[in-house]
Amino acid sequence: MTAVTTATAQFHNFSQVRAVPQIVGADLEVPVKGGNLVGYANLDYAASAPCLAPVSEAISAALPAYSSVHRGAGYASQLTTARYEQARHTVRAFVGARPGDAAVFTRNTTDATNLLAHCLPKGTTVVVFETEHHASLLPWDNVVRLAAPAFPGEAVRAADEALSAVEGSKLLVVTAASNVTGELWPIAALAHIAHRHGARIFVDAAQLVPHRPLNITALDLDYVAFSGHKIYAPFGAGVLVGRSDWLTEAEPYLRGGGASKAVGPDVEWCADAEQRHEAGTPNVLGAIALAAACDALSATGWTPLLAEEERLLARLRAGLAGVEGVRELGLWGPEHPRVGIVSFVVEGRTAREVAEALSAEYGIGVRDGKFCAHPFVNHLLDGVSTTGCEDGTASAVRASIGIGTTEEHVDRLITALRELASRR
């Protein structure tokens, strides 16, 4: 075994030494009204998750030998290249990629989705639901937009009808878990429908992979994308994983060093899908962090993570249901499976007022607004009072949980909402 291989293996195992990953900043204290400090109740994981300790350790291990990748002959460059490519292998394995699938590192899910949009065969029609995050809603040129379905079976039926009406190359775009309601979408059934019509399917997995395992081979998905900052690796990397043919046949997403094989009067671009679309110096540390997070979650095992999330989510939703004037938002009913994301409105108060009060008085972090899913949130909030809303449209509050969330955080939010609702 070479020195580079040995060092890479030692680095790769860094995130496997902890059975239960810890959060960096779990002991953070924040100021509240009156000048006191309280432990921060972070209930904003759906926006950006905190860093896992194994991820931080992996970055610390990589920094001393950090160097350029792919084209350097020095030991540090060779070691960094090995770590970067090992990260790619780890991410592929994490999502159950097929042999030959590409894994192109990007900045985030939005960047990954725009990369795929750039690589679509000319004339491809994209079928997408209005319930998508803007990252999956906006990058496409030739679009058929479907209304929010009333139940999962209607989503499958609507996709079936839309795809059957389209000729030529076509792509179905869908989220795996809603960033607004946390509800899980029937991606396996939608993949089956897409393939029956000769279409491909792209799944935005940004909100799924921090909460649930994903296997694109078993689900027969063509492309998935997700972000490091949603999966406890906030170092500016994301990834597009999927079939390589569309990627290798497209012009490079970025033109520059690394994507070009030979440059003279004409340019010969790299045939490899990953090199072809990763021009310039990549975010090596971001890729290493992303892989370390994947390793840490895999090493922990999904059973304890799922059990704890389900317990806390049930406690949160039951608590919200018991607060007068609070209404949880949902598309498919309260019993539909979901990840640890809940959006709600408080009667008589704007979402911004609620979020600011939770932060200033209780040390609780939540998100307010439309969560980069304006058409969907507008659909869910149809009929909600807009009194006091600055832009004349209603918005919502979102609480989201993850590793590091405690019962005390959930209970503090419920107590705070009960107190705020009583101040009318």
Legacy VTK file of the C-alpha trace (Angstrom):
# vtk DataFile Version 3.0
C-alpha trace
ASCII
DATASET POLYDATA
POINTS 424 float
0.000 0.000 0.000
1.447 3.387 -1.013
1.871 6.281 1.377
-0.845 8.214 -0.449
-3.240 5.255 -0.293
-2.517 4.719 3.408
-3.027 8.385 4.239
-6.233 8.494 2.220
-7.600 5.425 4.004
-6.781 6.929 7.395
-8.488 10.171 6.410
-11.495 8.326 4.971
-12.064 6.586 8.314
-12.037 9.826 10.296
-15.812 10.139 10.169
-16.346 6.522 11.201
-14.902 6.748 14.711
-18.110 8.125 16.293
-21.205 5.967 16.622
-23.400 9.047 17.174
-22.211 12.207 15.386
-22.149 15.413 17.391
-22.958 18.931 16.230
-20.359 21.691 16.220
-21.832 24.559 18.228
-24.266 22.464 20.253
-23.382 24.593 23.276
-23.996 27.938 21.522
-25.625 30.577 23.718
-27.483 33.579 22.321
-28.740 36.823 23.890
-32.434 37.314 24.581
-34.551 40.216 25.767
-33.420 41.407 29.186
-29.738 40.737 28.513
-29.628 37.067 29.471
-27.955 34.276 27.522
-29.786 31.051 26.708
-28.825 27.936 24.859
-29.707 28.306 21.192
-32.680 26.245 20.028
-31.858 25.771 16.373
-35.047 24.807 14.566
-33.887 25.963 11.138
-32.140 22.838 9.840
-34.044 22.911 6.541
-32.300 26.156 5.605
-28.760 25.101 6.565
-27.777 22.348 8.955
-24.926 22.873 11.431
-21.611 21.111 10.925
-21.102 17.601 12.242
-18.019 17.106 14.403
-16.711 14.305 12.104
-16.984 16.712 9.169
-14.971 19.346 10.998
-12.385 16.688 11.888
-12.140 15.546 8.285
-11.462 19.106 7.141
-8.812 19.537 9.841
-7.168 16.311 8.683
-7.113 17.449 5.060
-5.835 21.002 5.571
-2.156 20.311 6.398
-1.597 18.627 3.022
-4.086 20.707 1.030
-2.901 21.307 -2.521
-4.097 21.403 -6.120
-5.907 18.439 -7.624
-5.509 16.339 -10.766
-2.495 18.010 -12.353
0.214 18.212 -9.691
3.083 15.747 -9.331
3.963 16.651 -5.734
3.022 14.432 -2.819
0.536 16.928 -1.343
-1.168 17.339 -4.705
-1.350 13.592 -5.207
-2.770 13.101 -1.710
-5.346 15.869 -2.129
-6.358 14.435 -5.508
-6.813 11.004 -3.933
-8.965 12.469 -1.174
-11.062 14.427 -3.656
-11.722 11.393 -5.853
-12.392 9.252 -2.776
-15.025 11.825 -1.814
-16.661 11.327 -5.197
-16.688 7.561 -4.674
-18.191 7.998 -1.188
-21.002 10.248 -2.424
-21.828 7.842 -5.248
-22.051 4.963 -2.772
-24.136 7.030 -0.327
-26.946 7.414 -2.877
-26.607 3.928 -4.361
-25.408 5.066 -7.779
-25.116 2.646 -10.696
-21.751 1.693 -12.219
-20.964 4.391 -14.734
-23.071 7.095 -13.098
-21.375 10.472 -12.920
-21.024 12.464 -9.710
-20.260 16.075 -10.596
-19.410 18.346 -7.687
-21.182 21.711 -7.787
-21.803 24.600 -5.400
-25.230 23.429 -4.188
-28.498 21.875 -5.341
-29.401 24.965 -7.372
-26.085 24.819 -9.216
-26.462 21.082 -9.797
-29.956 21.563 -11.215
-28.789 24.330 -13.522
-25.968 22.055 -14.682
-28.482 19.403 -15.684
-30.644 22.043 -17.394
-27.576 23.082 -19.393
-26.985 19.460 -20.459
-30.499 18.571 -21.615
-30.714 17.420 -25.232
-32.022 20.156 -27.497
-35.802 20.369 -27.454
-36.275 18.483 -24.181
-39.599 19.187 -22.494
-39.527 19.398 -18.706
-42.578 18.475 -16.649
-42.504 19.973 -13.157
-44.989 20.539 -10.336
-45.618 24.052 -9.006
-44.883 22.654 -5.540
-41.143 22.619 -6.240
-38.444 24.759 -4.660
-37.363 27.491 -7.065
-34.118 25.577 -7.650
-36.135 22.899 -9.441
-38.850 25.178 -10.793
-36.905 27.895 -12.593
-33.840 26.567 -14.513
-35.738 24.996 -17.432
-36.577 26.562 -20.811
-39.292 24.325 -22.250
-41.623 23.658 -19.318
-44.989 22.091 -18.606
-45.950 23.175 -15.086
-48.433 21.031 -13.172
-50.728 22.261 -10.398
-50.345 21.108 -6.810
-51.899 17.624 -6.620
-54.579 16.963 -4.005
-53.156 13.541 -3.089
-50.142 11.396 -4.118
-52.123 9.353 -6.637
-53.134 12.554 -8.383
-49.469 13.506 -8.694
-48.795 10.226 -10.477
-51.862 10.636 -12.701
-50.988 14.218 -13.620
-47.427 13.253 -14.507
-48.729 10.342 -16.558
-51.077 12.561 -18.561
-48.511 15.321 -19.089
-45.750 12.983 -20.234
-48.069 11.089 -22.577
-48.850 14.372 -24.357
-45.181 15.227 -24.983
-43.157 13.981 -27.936
-39.386 13.653 -28.065
-36.933 14.052 -25.204
-38.607 14.688 -21.842
-37.687 15.005 -18.183
-39.893 14.772 -15.094
-38.697 16.931 -12.182
-39.861 16.281 -8.628
-38.782 16.765 -5.049
-38.224 13.787 -2.763
-39.292 15.689 0.386
-40.959 19.086 0.405
-38.909 21.914 1.872
-42.186 23.549 2.957
-44.184 20.725 4.541
-41.653 17.905 4.793
-44.070 15.590 2.985
-42.514 12.693 1.084
-43.299 12.393 -2.620
-43.940 9.063 -4.403
-40.689 9.157 -6.350
-40.596 5.427 -7.127
-44.058 5.534 -8.723
-43.190 8.727 -10.584
-39.959 7.165 -11.877
-41.953 4.210 -13.178
-44.386 6.527 -14.970
-41.556 8.588 -16.455
-39.770 5.551 -17.847
-42.996 4.105 -19.226
-43.238 7.210 -21.397
-39.561 7.159 -22.394
-38.766 10.090 -20.113
-36.110 10.522 -17.460
-36.634 11.701 -13.893
-34.643 14.212 -11.865
-35.130 14.247 -8.096
-34.271 17.165 -5.827
-33.041 15.233 -2.785
-31.780 18.212 -0.773
-34.352 17.787 2.013
-34.440 13.988 1.912
-30.828 12.893 2.349
-30.304 14.480 5.794
-33.296 12.462 7.063
-33.664 9.265 5.026
-31.508 6.823 3.031
-31.676 7.120 -0.761
-30.801 4.470 -3.341
-31.157 5.679 -6.903
-30.504 2.217 -8.330
-33.289 0.595 -6.318
-35.678 3.477 -7.057
-34.607 3.620 -10.715
-33.919 7.363 -10.644
-31.941 8.954 -13.449
-30.567 12.018 -11.641
-30.467 13.338 -8.085
-28.975 16.483 -6.600
-28.327 17.651 -3.050
-26.288 20.164 -1.064
-23.627 19.763 1.578
-25.034 22.549 3.725
-28.322 20.662 4.137
-26.548 17.475 5.222
-24.288 18.866 7.978
-21.379 19.825 5.687
-21.641 23.621 5.283
-18.529 24.094 3.141
-20.038 25.217 -0.168
-20.358 21.991 -2.162
-23.227 20.123 -3.753
-23.466 17.286 -6.241
-25.336 16.034 -9.285
-25.363 12.231 -9.525
-26.801 10.320 -12.446
-26.547 9.003 -15.957
-23.467 10.266 -17.754
-24.587 10.290 -21.394
-26.402 13.635 -21.383
-23.508 15.151 -19.447
-20.788 13.898 -21.782
-22.678 14.968 -24.898
-23.248 18.553 -23.691
-20.883 21.485 -23.972
-18.972 22.096 -20.728
-20.986 23.887 -18.070
-17.935 26.093 -17.468
-15.145 26.596 -20.007
-11.602 26.606 -18.719
-8.759 24.578 -17.330
-9.563 21.019 -16.396
-12.487 20.752 -18.797
-10.217 21.014 -21.828
-8.079 18.107 -23.009
-6.194 19.989 -25.730
-6.303 23.646 -26.816
-5.095 25.021 -30.129
-7.048 26.685 -32.919
-9.800 24.326 -31.775
-10.585 22.926 -28.331
-10.887 19.247 -27.485
-13.039 18.910 -24.395
-12.625 16.108 -21.879
-14.877 13.154 -22.594
-15.250 12.277 -18.899
-18.495 13.815 -17.600
-17.006 14.844 -14.268
-13.910 16.535 -15.683
-15.950 18.083 -18.470
-18.154 20.013 -16.030
-15.709 20.802 -13.213
-13.522 23.420 -14.881
-11.098 25.378 -12.746
-9.940 24.490 -9.249
-12.843 22.704 -7.567
-14.040 23.140 -3.997
-11.893 20.289 -2.702
-12.632 20.880 0.964
-16.334 21.145 0.245
-16.289 17.762 -1.490
-14.305 16.218 1.367
-16.778 17.666 3.879
-19.755 16.382 1.917
-18.285 12.877 1.802
-17.450 12.978 5.518
-21.085 13.821 6.291
-22.264 10.925 4.121
-19.849 8.610 5.928
-20.915 9.841 9.358
-24.615 9.264 8.678
-23.930 5.842 7.170
-21.725 4.841 10.106
-24.391 5.888 12.605
-27.069 3.907 10.817
-30.487 5.221 9.867
-32.520 3.296 12.444
-31.607 5.400 15.513
-31.680 8.639 13.527
-35.137 7.901 12.140
-36.516 6.809 15.504
-35.377 10.000 17.221
-36.615 12.242 14.424
-40.033 10.585 14.366
-40.316 10.971 18.140
-39.423 14.663 18.105
-41.535 15.391 15.040
-44.588 13.802 16.631
-43.981 15.865 19.773
-43.659 19.047 17.724
-46.774 18.472 15.651
-48.870 17.460 18.664
-47.695 20.568 20.491
-48.569 22.848 17.571
-52.014 21.264 17.312
-52.618 22.155 20.946
-51.899 25.882 20.541
-54.992 27.928 19.798
-54.634 29.952 16.627
-51.772 27.908 15.167
-52.428 26.035 11.912
-49.990 23.576 10.383
-49.697 23.646 6.597
-49.921 20.476 4.567
-50.738 19.262 1.087
-51.780 15.661 1.660
-53.210 15.464 5.142
-51.760 15.055 8.626
-51.055 11.319 8.377
-48.909 11.471 5.240
-45.241 10.513 5.912
-42.818 13.392 6.176
-39.348 14.392 7.315
-38.699 16.745 10.228
-40.088 19.917 8.666
-43.269 21.733 9.764
-44.648 25.022 8.461
-47.450 26.885 10.172
-49.242 30.199 10.593
-50.297 31.978 13.775
-53.656 33.700 13.649
-53.429 37.481 14.064
-49.642 37.651 13.625
-47.413 37.857 10.589
-44.770 35.191 10.124
-41.995 37.753 10.519
-43.435 38.966 13.849
-43.504 35.403 15.138
-39.984 34.566 13.970
-38.521 37.767 15.405
-40.247 37.270 18.749
-39.079 33.644 18.976
-35.504 34.763 18.415
-35.459 37.904 20.549
-37.380 36.561 23.547
-36.746 32.804 23.557
-33.490 32.137 21.708
-35.234 30.046 19.052
-34.197 30.061 15.416
-36.885 29.354 12.804
-37.432 30.488 9.224
-40.236 32.754 8.001
-41.326 33.625 4.477
-42.121 31.537 1.421
-39.009 29.347 1.537
-38.069 29.821 -2.145
-41.279 28.009 -3.072
-43.624 30.925 -3.760
-46.262 29.189 -5.918
-46.566 26.326 -3.446
-46.745 28.506 -0.335
-49.280 30.783 -2.021
-51.364 27.683 -2.747
-51.173 26.511 0.884
-51.944 29.991 2.235
-54.906 30.699 -0.012
-57.452 32.470 2.166
-55.031 33.342 4.979
-55.291 36.959 6.129
-52.657 39.296 4.721
-53.217 42.032 7.330
-49.874 43.463 8.382
-47.914 41.692 5.622
-45.551 44.152 3.983
-45.938 42.916 0.406
-49.652 42.210 0.732
-49.204 38.436 0.636
-49.170 35.996 3.509
-46.161 33.912 4.498
-45.473 31.155 7.019
-43.146 30.079 9.811
-41.080 26.922 9.351
-39.574 24.832 12.137
-37.227 22.044 11.131
-35.359 19.494 13.217
-32.291 17.334 12.836
-29.348 15.849 14.677
-28.856 17.998 17.764
-32.532 18.864 18.239
-33.744 18.084 21.763
-37.060 17.747 23.550
-36.296 21.002 25.339
-35.983 22.818 21.988
-39.354 21.508 20.854
-41.047 22.245 24.165
-39.572 25.746 24.285
-41.057 26.497 20.864
-44.504 25.253 21.876
-44.433 27.240 25.127
-43.301 30.354 23.273
-46.048 30.049 20.656
-48.655 29.552 23.347
-47.477 32.729 25.076
-47.332 34.703 21.845
-50.801 33.552 20.786
-52.226 34.656 24.139
-51.036 38.261 23.677
-53.693 39.256 21.161
LINES 1 425
424 0 1 2 3 4 5 6 7 8 9 10 11 12 13 14 15 16 17 18 19 20 21 22 23 24 25 26 27 28 29 30 31 32 33 34 35 36 37 38 39 40 41 42 43 44 45 46 47 48 49 50 51 52 53 54 55 56 57 58 59 60 61 62 63 64 65 66 67 68 69 70 71 72 73 74 75 76 77 78 79 80 81 82 83 84 85 86 87 88 89 90 91 92 93 94 95 96 97 98 99 100 101 102 103 104 105 106 107 108 109 110 111 112 113 114 115 116 117 118 119 120 121 122 123 124 125 126 127 128 129 130 131 132 133 134 135 136 137 138 139 140 141 142 143 144 145 146 147 148 149 150 151 152 153 154 155 156 157 158 159 160 161 162 163 164 165 166 167 168 169 170 171 172 173 174 175 176 177 178 179 180 181 182 183 184 185 186 187 188 189 190 191 192 193 194 195 196 197 198 199 200 201 202 203 204 205 206 207 208 209 210 211 212 213 214 215 216 217 218 219 220 221 222 223 224 225 226 227 228 229 230 231 232 233 234 235 236 237 238 239 240 241 242 243 244 245 246 247 248 249 250 251 252 253 254 255 256 257 258 259 260 261 262 263 264 265 266 267 268 269 270 271 272 273 274 275 276 277 278 279 280 281 282 283 284 285 286 287 288 289 290 291 292 293 294 295 296 297 298 299 300 301 302 303 304 305 306 307 308 309 310 311 312 313 314 315 316 317 318 319 320 321 322 323 324 325 326 327 328 329 330 331 332 333 334 335 336 337 338 339 340 341 342 343 344 345 346 347 348 349 350 351 352 353 354 355 356 357 358 359 360 361 362 363 364 365 366 367 368 369 370 371 372 373 374 375 376 377 378 379 380 381 382 383 384 385 386 387 388 389 390 391 392 393 394 395 396 397 398 399 400 401 402 403 404 405 406 407 408 409 410 411 412 413 414 415 416 417 418 419 420 421 422 423
